[in-house]
Amino acid sequence: MKASELRERQRPLKDAYRGHPGSAVVPARAEATVDVAALTAAVRVPGGTRTAGLHEATGGTGDEVCSADLLLESLVACAGVTLAAVATAMSLDVRSVRIVANGRWDARGTLDRTERYCVVAQTLAAPPAVTFVPGSAVES
């Protein structure tokens, strides 16, 4: 995607956020169905479910994904997508983990922006309150 395409896609969103800053706060939500007997939790994801279970180091079979892996996967996915969007908006040429702007190393400014806008990193830096509600889906 070109920087101009990204700006055009984001323009109405940014205009709305400037006019109504509260609309920029979009709550995230996740639900899981817990199978106590199987020691698993089925998390709804687009197109189906993803089942998490115990890590093999704690008695799991390895047939299910480990929740810690899901967390790390979310972090690297968010950081990667955010880095790509930041680099695109800044018209930077990104190659692997190197960030090149006009032939000069520009990692710090780009990485600062990535850290600032990566929702998962921000969530880990300032954890939300988590509430466990008996008899219903777990919400955070």
PyMOL commands that set and color helices and strands:
alter all, ss='L'
color gray80, all
select helices_A, chain A and resi 3-19+21-24+56-58+67-89+107-117+119-125
alter helices_A, ss='H'
color red, helices_A
select strands_A, chain A and resi 32-35+40-45+48-53+65-66+93-95+98-101+104-105
alter strands_A, ss='S'
color yellow, strands_A
deselect
rebuild
show_as cartoon
